[in-house]
Amino acid sequence: MIKNSIVKRWAFSVLAGIIILIIAIGVSIGFILKQQYYNSVEMTLNSRANAMVLSNFNSASVISDENFIKIGKSFVDNFSDKNLMEVWVIDKNGNVVVSSTGFSVKGEKYPDYDYAKASDNRKGFWTGEMQSGEKVMAMTYVLPQTDNGANGAVRYIISLEDVDRQLIFIWIIISILLIVFISFVVTSGAFFINSIINPVKKINETASKIAKGDFNVSIEKHKYDDEIGQLCDTINNMAQEIGETERMKNEFISTVSHELRTPLTAIKGWGETIRSAKEDDSELIEKGINVIVNESERLTDLVEELLDFSRMESGKLTLKVSKLDIVKELNEVLEVFRERSERENIDLIVNIPHNSLSIMGDKNRLKQVFVNVIDNSFKYNKKDGFVKVSVECTNTEIKVIISDNGCGISKNDLPRVREKFYKANNSQRGSGIGLAVADEIIKMHDGKMLIESKIGSGTTTTLILPRKNK
């Protein structure tokens, strides 16, 4: 089990944050509703301190305590909202003289009376529990003083039990909705996370197998065409590409080993032949020395090609740029192939200008490219075939065109012939890196190498080099 998995991070960060936020919203809604309900009750109480109270108590008739009690009883008897709230009448000494319920209020606390006396607007509010345990909200309104200095107060009391029950019911409904919403968030989030985690696990397992050298594995096609699906396709393609590269690398090692072994075997064999030859057998000795020299040159060329490829892969392949005559360098290369043309009965057709064509470049590297491409034309040609080398020139570029009527390259192989280790035709000798090196050299000259071919009809390679004066 991964200690710091995506699921754990999602649960402890995203999901926990969402749940805390939802609970906070629910608590806030409950608090706001409670404030609104309680404010509504407070407004109801406050509305009772109106002209009706003043018209009953603020008059000249309030001249004695007996009159105050009589007026208070009349006020309570005529009070129309007894079913909604309880009302008390309090004398100037703070004693309850009349109650709408008729029950004794002895021992009851009513701090709102003290708040009202200390208030500028003669009103005081209190929320608490009565002796019976009933939760109430009360408001006391202190009457203005009369001419004789007498005054008292009227107290309104509303039970909060029904209000609290309604608030609890609303809060239960809100809680159920929040639980449903949280469940939806958890379920949808878990589904979404699993839609990522499960493919990622498969990708991780496949990548581990690839890392261990198993390139035949593949990830099952993802059901969604999204980033995960594209990643699965990329991993599958990568495995195929790595597998193909691994195959070509092994073939390359096998081919290079064979290429090295063949001249070494010839050199060793002729070396032993010369050592055991008689001194007067000069013809055999000369033939053996020629074979040893030729095979040594072949080994040297192969090693140089491998070194160039290594430099190219490490980015250390460099050019020694100077002004050169492309016609002169090309003619020197063609001289090497004239004898081969006669020996293999392949017609070498040359169509290049006699005048010099100057460019800036590395003459040895360009010769290497010419040799590689022309050698391929001879290598994959047939008797009585031809290899044609021509040059076309404009003010901005020079084209060296090398064409043949050999076996050609298939449509599937053509895009890959410049890849490292790739060999379109394994019947001929070669390391499979010559065109990769040649293509890199041409690119380093800011040029292009274009290859056109059709199976059975030959190949045309066009080397395009820009004309630079300096």
N, C-alpha and C positions, 0 to 999 in steps of 0.2 A: 504494500500500500504506500502510495506516495505521500510523504508527510505534508507537503505544501501543495496539495492538488487544487485544481481549478474549482472542484465542487466545494471544498472547504473554504476557499477564498470567497466564493460566491455566497456561501451560507453565512459566513461570519462578517462579511463586509456589505455586500449588496442586499441580500435577503434580510439580515438583521437590521440594516438601516431602514429598509422599506417597512418592516414590521413596527419598528420603533416610531417611525414617522406616522404610520396609520394609527397606532395607539395614541400618539400625541394629538392627532387630529380628532380622534374619537373623544378623548378627554376634554379637549378644547370645546368641541361641540356641546358636550354635556354641561360644561361649566357655563358656556354662553346661554344655553337654554335655561339653566337654573337661574342665572342672573335675570334673564328676561321674564321668567315666571314670577320671581320674587319682586322684581321691579313693578310688574303688573299688579301684584298684591299691594305693594307699597303705594302705588298710584290710586288704587281703590280706597285705601285707608285715608290717603291725603285728601281725596275728593270730599270726604265727610266733614272736614273742617271748613264749612261753607257758611253762607248767610243764614241757613236754617238754624244752625247752632247759635249764632249771634242773636237771631231774632227771638230765641227762647230765653237766653240767659243774659244778654247785654241790654237790660232794661231797668227802669226805675223800680220795677216790682221786686227786684232782688235786694231787699232791704234787711233781711234777717236769715238766719240759718234755717228756720222753719220754712220760710218761703222758698229758699234755695232747694230744699229737699222736695217740696211740693212740685216745683217747676221741673226738677230732675225726673220725678216719677212720671209726670205728664209727658216729658220728652221721650222717656224710654217706652212708655205705653204706645205712643204714636210713631215710634221708630219702625220704618217699613222694611228694613233689611235684617230682621232678627234671624231669618233662616240662613243668612250669608255670614253674619258676624255677630259677635257679642259686644255689648256696649255697657260701660260703667259710667257713673257720675261720681266725681270725687269732689269733696268740699274743700274749703280753703285751708284746712288743716292736713290735707292729704289722706283723708279717710274715705273709703268707698261707701257711699250712702245709698246708692241704687245700682242694681245689676239686672240686666235684661233676662238672665237665666233664673234669677231668684235664689240661686244657691249662695252659700256663704263663700266669701273670698278671703276669709281669715287665713293668714300665713302666706298668701300669695305675694310674690315679688313683682313690682312693676317699675323697674328702673327708668323706663321711658318717661315717667312722670317727672323724675329729677332732671332728665335730659331736656324736657320741654321747658321747665322753669328756668334752666340756664341758657336756653336758646333765644335768639333775637326774634324769631318768628313764632315763638311759643309752642313749637311742635317738637316732639321727641319720638324716635322709633326704636324698637327693640325686637330682636328675634331670639327666642329661646324656648325652654320647656316649662310648662306649668307644673304644679304639684302632682297632677294626675299623670305626668309624663307626656302629655300631648304637646307637640311642637306647634308654636304659634308665632305670628307676627303681630305686634301691637303698636298703636300710635296714640299718644296722649296729646290733647290740644288744651292748653291752659287758657281759660277764658280771660278776656280783658277785665281790668278792675272796674267796678261800678262807682257811682258817685260817692257812695259811703265807704269805699275801699274794699268791699267784699269781692272775692272771686273764687273760682274753683276750676275744675277741669273735666273734660269728657275723654274717656278712653275707649278706643275701638280695638277689638281683638278678632283676628281671623285665624282659623286653624290651617296649618300647613300640611296636615296629614294627606288630604286629597291631592294637594299640589305635589307633594313628594312621591305619592304613589304613581301619579301620572308621569313624573320625571323618571322614576325607576322603570316604568313601562317603556317610555321612549328610549331610555338608555339600553334596555334589553334589546329593543329592535335595532338600535344603532350597533350594539355589540354583535348581534347576529349578522348584520350586513357587513360589519368589519371582518368577522370571522370568515364569512363567505368570500369576501374580497381577498383576504390574506390567503385562503385556500386556493383561490384562483391564481393568485400571484405565484404561490409555491408550486402549484401543479404545472402552470404554463412555463415558469422558470425552469423547473426540473426537466420538463420535456425539451425545452430549448437547450439546456445544458447537456442533457444526454444526447441530443442530436449533434452536439459538437464533441463531447467526450468519447462516445463510442467510436466514431470514425477516427478520432485522434489516436485512440488506443490501437486501432488496427494499423494506422499509419506508423505509429511508433514500433509496433511489432514487425511490420514489414521492413521499416528502415533498419531495425536491428539485424534482421536476416540479411539485408543487402550489405550492411557493414561487415558481416561475417563471410561475405563472398557468395551468397546465394542470390543470383541475379535472375532466377526464373520465377521468383515470387511476384505476385500482383495483388492489388487491393480490389475487393469487390466493388463494382460500379456503384457510386453513391447515388441515392434516389433523387437528390436535389442537384440542380445545375447551379450551384453557388460556389463560394470560395473554397469550401471543403471539397466539393466535387471536383473543382479544378485542381486542387492540391493533390487529390487522389490520382487524377489523370496524369499530373506532372510526375508524381512518384513512380507510377507505372511506366511512363515514358522514360524517366531517368533510369529505372532498372533495366529496361530494354537497351537504352543507349550505352549504359555502363557494361552490360553483358556483351553487347556487340563490340564495344571498345576492348573489353577484356579478351574476347575471341580474336579480334584483329591483332591485339598485342601479342597474344600467344603465337598466332600465325607469324607475326613479325619476328619474334624471337626464333621461331623454328626456321623461318626463311633466312634470317641473318646467319644463324648457325650453319645452315646449309651453304650459304654464300661464302662464309669464311672457311668451312671445311673443304669445299671443292678445290679452291686454289692452294690451300695448305697441303692437301693430299697430293695435288699435282707437283707442288714444289718438293715435298718430301720424297715422292716417288722418283722424280727426275734427279733429285740430289743423290739418292742412293744409286741410281743408274749410272750417273756420271762418276761417282766414287769407285764403282766397280768396273767402269769401262776401261778398255785398253788405251794406252797413250796414243796409239796411231789411229784410233777411231775418232778422228776429228769431226766428222760429219755428225755422229751421234752426240758428241759432246756439245757442239754448236747448237744442235736442235734442242738439247736439254736446257742449255743456258737461255736460249730464246724463250722457251716455255716458262722457265723460272722468272725471267724478267717480266714477261707479259702478265703472269699470274701475280707477281709482286705488285705491278702497277694496278691490277684489278683490286687487290687487297687494299692498296693505298687509297684508291678512289672510294672504296666502300667505307673505309675508316673515316676519310674526310667527310663523306656524306653523313655518317653517323655523328661526327663531331659538329657539323653544321646544324644538324637537327637538334642536338643537345643545346647548342648556343641559341637556336631559335626558341626552344621551349623555355629557356631561362632568361630570354630577352637580351642576350649578350651577342647576338649576331650583328656585326657592324659592317659598315661600308667604308671603303677608302675612295672617296669621290675625287675624280679629276676629269679634265676634259679629254674625251676620247672620240675616235672615229669608229662609228658603229659598223661601217662597211668593212673596214680593215679587220676588226675583231671577228666579225662573222665569217669572213674569208678564211681566217686562220682556223676556225673551227671546222669549216667545210673541207679543208685540206685533209683533216683527220679521217673524214668519212668517205673520201673519194675511193681510197683503196678498199674500204669495206663495201662500198657500192659495187665494185667490180667483183669482189670475192663472193658476195651473196646474190649477185645478179639482180640487183635492185637499182633502177634508174634514178640517179640523183639529178634533179632539174633545178638549176639556179637561175633566178631572175632578180638580180640586185643591181643597183646603179653602179657606175664606175667611179663617179665622183664621191668625195668624202662627205659624210653626214656626221656632224659633230653634236655630241650631247654631253651632259654632265652625268657621270656615273662611275661605278666600280667595274672596271673592265674584266677582272677575274671572276667576279660574281656573275656578270652578264654572260660571260663565256660558259660558266657552269650551267646557267639556265638553258642556253642554246644547245649545249651538249646533251643535257638531260632530255629536252623535248625531241631533238632530232634522233637521239638514241632510241627513244620510245617508238618513233615512227619506223625505224628500221626493225626494232625488236618485234613489233606486232604486225609486220608486213609479210608478204609472201614473195616467192620467186616470180620474177617478171613484173613485179609491182613497181611503184615509183614513190619517191619522196621529193616534194617540191618546196623550195625555200625562196621566198620573194620578199621584197621590201617596198612599202608604200610610204610616201613622205608628204607631209603638209607643213605649213609654217609653225604649227603648234605641237605636232606629234609625229612619231615614227612608228610604223607598224611592221613587225617582222612576222610573216605568215608562213607557217610550216604545215603542210598538208600531205596526206598519203592516201592510198587506196587499200589499206590493210583491213584487219578484221573488224575494226570499229569498236565502239563502246555502247552497251545497251542503255536504253532510256532510264532504267532504274539506277544503273551504276554511274551515269554521267554526272549527277550533282555531287557525288561523293569522291570522285577520283583525286581531288586535291586534299582530302582528309588524311591525317597521319595514319599510317599502318594500313590504309585501305588499298587493296589490289583488286581491280576489276577482272583481271585474268591471271589465274595462278599457274598457268602452264608455262610462263616465262620467268626467268630469273629476275631478281630485283628485290629491294627491301620494302618497297611500298611507301617510302618517305620522300622520294626524289621530287615529285610534283608538289608536295607540301612545302619543301624547301624552296623550290623554284618560284612558287606563287608568293611566298613571303619575300623573297628577294625583289621580285617585280613590284610588290606593294611598297617596299622600302624605297624604291625609285619613283614613288608616286604614280606608278603605272597600273595596268590591268592585264590579266591573263584570261583570255576567253577561249573556251573549248567547245567546239561543235563536232558532233559525231553521230553516226548512224550505224547500227550493227550490220556488218558485211559490206559497208560502203566507204569505210575509211574515217579519218579524223582530221580536223583542221584546228590548229592552235594558233591564236593571234596574240602576239605580245605587243602591247601598246605602251610606248615610252614617251613621256613629254620631252619636248625640246627646251632645254635650259641652257642659257649662255654661261651662267655662273650661279 
